[in-house]
Amino acid sequence: MQNAIQLVDDWYQLSRDLSQRIVQFSRAHRYSLGRDLECCARGLQADLIRIQYTPRGPLKLQNLQRVNVEIEILRYLIRLAHDMQQLSIMRFSNQPCAGGSKIMRY
């Protein structure tokens, strides 16, 4: 359970940092790509909290598989933001989380 709590806290930090960087996007990308990034990150935060309280079993496994797909979608959105020169990936990939681990590598 402690690892799950740490993951939720680390994901919160990533979501917060991402939201702060989206504000710096150009106007053309802030309200489209930026909104998609923010919604995806916040939705994943909520899903991780729900999974934390789901008992072991097929439902938890199904939810974890769905979250894994959503993380892949977020990864591609971050990659798109990087390719459009709106986001520096290095700021995320080199930043350790509270637990010393890194959430995302490019």
Secondary structure, DSSP 4 states (H G I P E B T S, - for coil): -HHHHHHHHHHHHHHHHHHHHHTTS-HHHHTTHHHHHHHHHHHHHHHHHHHHTSPSSHHHHHHHHHHHHHHHHHHHHHHHHHHTTS--THHHHT---TTS--S---
